[in-house]
């Protein structure tokens, strides 16, 4: 059974989690787009073309995640009751797999992500399990993952599979 991460470190930031609903899809699409902005800045498309592309990509990712991780938790990250991001996580026999974690730009770089990840790592350590996540090589959060002790175990082209193991 997949359980929500404890909120020990994240409590400092008034973080809570709630299950996603269909009404959250526009918010989740906005979070997704915020993670793709640097890529979109490099293409000569109109705003409408960019929005259509992002909508298509978001739908494809959402359907893929839901189909391939049927036992995962699909969570909205809230800070003081305001939605600021998403956390998708599944607990496997040997590993807690972070399928996706993303925060809106105004919530990034303030310690929230590190606190959430620290709670996930503490929970995994208590269970004696590793934590895995696929991270794009160019993701600015890569330095955070390395600081927290994740190591690259597999180069998958655009992504690295990172794993953290309990001490």
CORLIN-V88267 format. One record per residue. RES is the residue in three letters. SS is DSSP state (A for helix, B for strand, O for the rest). NEAR is the number of other C-alpha atoms within 10 Angstrom. Layout:
res:ss:near
RES:SS:NEAR
RES:SS:NEAR
This chain:
res:ss:near
UNK:O:10
UNK:O:12
UNK:O:11
UNK:O:19
UNK:O:21
UNK:O:17
UNK:O:19
UNK:O:15
UNK:O:19
UNK:A:21
UNK:A:16
UNK:A:11
UNK:A:17
UNK:O:14
UNK:B:21
UNK:B:21
UNK:B:20
UNK:B:16
UNK:B:14
UNK:O:18
UNK:O:10
UNK:A:7
UNK:A:8
UNK:A:13
UNK:A:14
UNK:A:11
UNK:A:17
UNK:A:22
UNK:A:18
UNK:A:16
UNK:A:21
UNK:A:22
UNK:A:21
UNK:A:16
UNK:A:16
UNK:A:11
UNK:A:12
UNK:A:10
UNK:A:9
UNK:A:17
UNK:O:10
UNK:O:8
UNK:O:9
UNK:O:9
UNK:O:12
UNK:O:9
UNK:A:10
UNK:A:9
UNK:A:11
UNK:A:17
UNK:A:14
UNK:A:12
UNK:A:14
UNK:A:20
UNK:A:17
UNK:A:13
UNK:A:15
UNK:A:19
UNK:A:13
UNK:A:11
UNK:A:13
UNK:A:15
UNK:A:11
UNK:A:11
UNK:A:16
UNK:A:14
UNK:A:10
UNK:A:9
UNK:O:16
UNK:O:9
UNK:O:14
UNK:O:21
UNK:B:23
UNK:B:22
UNK:B:19
UNK:B:25
UNK:B:24
UNK:B:18
UNK:B:18
UNK:O:12
UNK:O:12
UNK:B:12
UNK:B:20
UNK:B:22
UNK:B:24
UNK:B:24
UNK:B:23
UNK:B:21
UNK:B:26
UNK:B:20
UNK:B:21
UNK:O:15
UNK:O:9
UNK:O:12
UNK:B:18
UNK:B:23
UNK:B:21
UNK:B:19
UNK:B:18
UNK:B:14
UNK:B:19
UNK:B:21
UNK:B:22
UNK:O:18
UNK:A:12
UNK:A:8
UNK:A:14
UNK:O:15
UNK:O:13
UNK:O:10
UNK:O:15
UNK:A:21
UNK:A:19
UNK:A:19
UNK:A:19
UNK:A:24
UNK:A:21
UNK:A:19
UNK:A:19
UNK:A:23
UNK:A:23
UNK:A:18
UNK:A:20
UNK:A:22
UNK:A:16
UNK:A:10
UNK:A:13
UNK:O:13
UNK:O:20
UNK:B:21
UNK:B:24
UNK:B:21
UNK:B:21
UNK:B:19
UNK:B:21
UNK:B:15
UNK:O:15
UNK:O:10
UNK:O:10
UNK:O:11
UNK:O:17
UNK:A:16
UNK:A:11
UNK:A:15
UNK:A:19
UNK:A:14
UNK:A:11
UNK:O:14
UNK:O:16
UNK:O:20
UNK:B:16
UNK:B:18
UNK:B:12
UNK:B:12
UNK:B:12
UNK:B:12
UNK:O:9
UNK:O:10
UNK:B:16
UNK:B:19
UNK:B:18
UNK:B:20
UNK:B:21
UNK:B:23
UNK:O:16
UNK:O:15
UNK:O:7
